[in-house]
Amino acid sequence: MAKAALMAKQESFNSFMRFFAKNKNKIEKLAGEKIELEFIYNYSSEKDINFEKLDLNTMNSIKVVNKFKDLLSNSKIDIIIDLSQNEDVKDYIIQSLKNKKNVITSNKKMLAENFSKFKRLEEKHQVKIYYSAAFSPLPLKTLTDNFFALDEITEMNAILNATTNFILTEMEKNTISMKETLEQAKESSYIEENPELDLGGLDSLYEIVLLANLFYNVNVDPELVKVKGIKGITSYDLIYAAELGYKIKLLTSIKKENENLYIGVRPNLIRKNNFLASVNENSNAVEFVSSYNSKTNFKAKNTDLALENLLILDLINAVKNNNKNKINFDLETEIENIFDLYHNQKRVFYIRLQLEKDEKIIEEIKNIFSEKNLADLILHDNLTETPLLPVIIITKKITEKDLEIILQEVEKLKGVLTVNNIIPVKAE
């Protein structure tokens, strides 16, 4: 019999236990072994776990412990399931691995920032950390472990943050501000406790770092990726993009070329007929390009049950693998260099400037870009009632680091007030 302990707060505990109790027979059949949840460590100091909120027979066997070390010292516990979603549980995970406990977690920030340390502990103590649920609702780890087992993923573009997708969809549909849409997201419990994780692109960053590690058996430092989220995007950007035949989505991307790996997290302009442009509301999607299957698309709607399902899938795998022979955990890779995608690879960019209303300034800007043969299109909105003039530039292919140098020259022009947005355009 496999025995597990939970590290949880009240809300996550309730949700997980309902799912587990409802599917217990099916879970044990798939695992090939009985599973008991023996202990729970209440991570929150605000209140105790309230068992009266759950009318489940399985509650009778669960004991609450007040100290995490009480779980570690119990030799009966094989698996620790982290439901806390807190950023500061790293030490608990380290202690669990050192005490030969397998760990299940969806805490992507902690995983991404400590991946190499956890891998070393796995090998040293012959245990594993399972993290399929970090990619909820898309079962990406399962897909890559199975569907792409003999294939190589050469490129991936994905919408991995359903919250930002909801916000951009609502902004475009209702022509409202990000602030108003953010309030809707909070009411629907779509957004993280710390909104910066969503709006700043950090949630997507941690996922793409873990996926790169998974795809190519590497250890990516999140600091290498010059992440940009959706802050600063306005309804005007969505309107202008639509007029040009695009939608704006926050994309996380991986591209492998020879022994180099490029990783990016940015809002992108995506052609309206593209699969990813059609993904709206509270949904996630991924587009794989691989050696054998060319292009493969997957889409999933974000729900609480998707997270519970992936946590349980990891529990089943942890039980199955608990008694297997020694596994080689070495990080072996042919990847030599890891770069930020947009900063180092050439592509087309959308730029929005704010100018004083003066046609001479536009001509000066055109001259700067035409001298370098870098502008395909410059539009300006003369209909705006403000004293400012929005100008939209679509560049030819250029790296972001080279574009930034040109924009420094543009910003020095008298009458140029701000460079509001620099957004890559996804290649067809």
N, C-alpha and C positions, 0 to 999 in steps of 0.2 A: 504493500500500500504506500502510495506517495503522500507525503504530508507537506502542506504549504502554510505560510504565514503571510498576512497582509500588512502593509504599511500604508495607512489611509487616513483621510478625513471623512467626516460623516457622509457628505454628499456622494463622493466617489465610492465609498464603502457600500452605500445603499444600492447604487446603480449596478455595481459589479455583482453583489450578492444576489440580486433579483435575477440577473442573467444566468449566473452559475446555477442557482437552484432550479430554474426553469429547464436548463439543458444538461443537468448533472448526469443523467443516464447516457445521453448521447456522447458527452465529453469522455466519460469513463470507457465507453465502448471504443471510441477512436484512440484513446491513450493506451488501451489494453491493460488497464490497471485501475483499481479503486483510488480515488483522490479525496482526501479530507483536508479542509481548511481548519487548522488547529488553533491558531493564535491571530490576534490582531494588535498591532501597535498603533495607538491613536496618535497620529503625527501632530494634530492640532492641539494646542494647549488651552484653547478657548472653552471647550466643552468635551464631555465624555461621549464616546460612541453610544448612541441610544438604540438599543436593540428593540425597543417597543415600536419603533417606526417600521419594522419589518416583521411580517407574520410568516416566518419560515421555520420549518423544522430543523434546518441545518444550523440555526443559531444556537441550539442547545449545546453543541460540542465546542463552540468557539470560546476561547478565554482571552480576555483583554490583559495586555501587559503594559506597564507604565514606563519601562526602560527597554530600549532597543537591545541592549546587551543580553536581556533575558531570552530574546529570540536566538541570538547567536550561540549562547551556551547550551541550547537545547539540541541534542544530537539527533532527535527525531525529525527535525525540520530539514527537508531537502531543498525547498524552493522558497525564495522571498519574492513576493509580488509588490512592487512599488506603485501605489496608486496616488501618491501624494501630490505629484506635479510641482513640487517645490524645487527651487534652484540649488538649495544648499544640502541636498541629500547625498552628495558625493562620498562623504566619509562613511555613511551607512552602507553604501554599495561596496566600497572598498573593504570594509569590515566583513560584509557578507561573503564576498569572493574569497577573502583570506580564510574564512571559516568553512570553506568548501560548500557553500550554498549557491545553487544556481539562482540567477536573478532575472526577473521579468520587469521591464519598465517601458514607459513611453516618453520619458523625460529627455527630449531631443537635445536641449541645450547642454545638459550635463554630459550626455553621451558624446556629442560633437567636440566639446572642449576637453574631454578626458579619454578619448578613444584609445590612444596608444597605451596609456596606463592600464586601462581595463583589459586590453588584449594581452599585455604582459602578465597580468594577474590570472587571466583565464588559463594561459599556458602553464604557469607555475603551479597553480592549485588544481588543474584539470577540472574546471567548471566552466560554465558559459553564461553570458549575459544575452538575453533575448530581447529584441526591440522592434518586432514587426509593427506594433501598435504606434510607434513613432511616426509612421506614414499614414495613419488613419485619415480618411476612409479607404484610400487605395492600398490594397494588399501588395505593395511593391516588392517587399522582401520575398514573399511567397512566389510572386511572378518571376522574379529574377532567379530564384533558387530552382525553379522548375521550367518555366516557359523558355528562359534564355540559358539553360544549363549548358548547352553545347554551342551556344551562339555568343557573339561579342557585341555589346552595345557600343556603337560608335558615336551616337548623339542622342540626347534626350532633352526635350522641351516640355515643361509641365506647369500647370497651375496647381500648386501644392497648398496654397492658403485659401481656403474657402471664404474666410472673412473678408479679405481684400477683394475677392471676386464679387461677393455680395455688395460691398460698398461701391465698387466701380459700376456694377450693373444698375444699382438703384440710382446713383448719381446721373447716369446716362438716361435712364428711363424716365425719371421725374425732373430732370434738370434742377437738382438741389445741391446744396453744398456738402462737402465731406463731413463737416461738423454735424449737420442734420442726420446724415446717413449713419454716422457713428453712433448717434443716440439710438437709432433703430436697431443697430447691431447689438448694442448693450441690452436693450429690452428683450431681444430674442436670444440672449446669452451666446451669441456667436463669437464674441471677442474675448481675448485673453484678459486675465486680471490686470496685466500690464499691457496696455494698448500698443506700446512701442514695439513689442514683439511682432505684432501684425503689421502695423502701419510702416514701421521702419524696415520691413523685409527680413528681420532677424529670425523669425520662425521658419521662413522658407530657407534661409541660409543654413540653419542647423540641419534641416532635412536633406538639402542637396549635398552637404558635406558628408553626411552619413551614407547617402546613396553612392557618392564617388568612392568612399571607402569600401562599400559593399561590391560595387561593380568591378573595381580594379585592384582590390586588395592593397590599398594604400592608406596613408594616414594624412589627411588634409588638415592643415591649420586654418580655421575659419578666418583668421586675420589676413589671409592671402586674397580673400574675395572682397572687392570694393562694392559692398552691397548698397543698393538704393531701393527704398520702398515706394509707397504711393503718396507719401506726404508731398504736397506741392502741386499735385494734379488737381485741376479744377474742371468744372462743367464745360468751360470754354475749350479746354484741351480735348475733351470727349467729343464736343461738337465739331471742332476743326478736324479731328481725326476721322469722324464719320463722313464729313464732306470730301475727304481725300480717299474714302473707301476702306477705312480701317476701324478697328476697335482697340482699346487700350486694356491690356491685361498684365498682371504681375507674373512674369515668367521666371522660373528657375531652370537653368540650362547647364548641360555638360556636353563637351565636345572633345573627342579623342582624335588626335592627329599624330600618327607615328608614335613616338615615345612622349609626346607632350599632352597634357590635360588642361583644358580650359573650362572654368566654372564661372557662372554668372547669375546674379539675382538683380533683375531690373524690370520696371514696367516696359512693355514693348508695344509698338503699333503692329497689329496683326491683321492681314487682309480678311475682310468680312466672310469670304468663302472658305477660310481655313477652319479645320476642326476645332482648334483651341479657341477661336473667336466665337464659336457657337455655344461655348460652355458658360452658362449664366447662373445667377443666384448663388445659393450656398452649395456649390459643387466643386469638385477637383477633377483634374484630367491630366493625362500624360501622353506624349507622342514619342515613341521609341524609333530610332533608326538603328538597324543592326546589320551584321554581315550577311545573315541568311534570310531574314524575313523582311528586308527593306524597311517599310514603315508600318508600325503597329500602334493603334490608339486604344486607350482605356479611359473610362469615365466613371465617377462614383459621386453620389450625393452624400454630404456630410451628415451623419447622425450619431447620437450617443451609442446606439447599438453596434455601429461599425467598430468603434473603439473597443467595446467589450468583447466583440467577436474575435478581434485580433489578439487581445490579451489572452483569451482562452486558447486560441490557436498556439500561442507561445507556451502556454501551460501544458498543452498536449505534447508538444515537441520536447519540452523540458523533461516530462515524465518518460517519454520514449527513449530519450538519449541518456537518461540518468545512469544506466548500467552498461553503457557501451564501452568498448576498449578505448585506450588513449588516442586522442585526436591531435593532429599537428595544427597548431595555431599560428604558424609563422606567417608574417606579412611578406609575401614574395611578389614582386611587381617589375614590369618593364618600364613603368612610368619614370621618366627622368626629371621632368620639370612640370610644375603646376602654376598656372597663370590665371589672372582675372580675364574672363572671356572678352568683355567689351573694351577693356582698356588696352588689350593687346592684339585683337583681331579686327580686320577692316570690315565695316558694315555701313549701311545708310543710317542717318540719324534725323530725327525730328527735333527742331529747336524752336522755342517760343521766346521772343524778345518783347520788352515793353519800351517804346520810344516816345519821344515827344512828336507831335504831329508835324512832321516836316519831311517832304518827299526827298530832299537833298540827303538826309541821313540814310534813307533806304538805298539811294544810289551809291553812297559810300560803302555800305555793307555789301551790296552786289559786287562792287569792284574788288573788295577784299576776297570774296569767295571766287569770283570769276578769274582773278589772277592765278589762283591755284587750281582752277577748273574743278571746283568742289561743290557747286550749288546747281542742283537740277531744277529747283523750284523755290521761289520766294513769293509768299502771299501776304497781303496786309488787309486788315479789316477797317475800312473807312467808315463803316456804319456805326461803330461804337460811339456812344454818347459821352464818353469820358474824354478828358483832354489827352489821354494816352492813346498810343497806336499799337495794337498787337501785331506783330510780324511773325509769320511762320516760315521757317526755312527747312527744306528737305535736302540734305546733302547727298553727294555721291559717296562712294565707299571710302571710309577713313577710320583709323583707330581713335578711340575716345581720348587717349593721351595726346594725340596730334591735334584733335579738334579743340581740346581745351586751350592749347597754345594760340590757335586762331581766334578763339572767342575772347581771349585776353586782349587781343588787338581790337576786336569789335567793341568791347566794353570801354575802351579808352576814348571812343568817339564821343564828341559832345552831342548830347541829346539821347544817347543810349542809357536807359535807366536801370534795367535789370535783364539778366538772362534767367527766365523763369523755369524752363524745363529743357533738359537734353534727354531724349528718349530714343533708344535704338528701334529700328524697324526690322521686324523678323523677316529673314529671307524667305522667298517662296519655297 
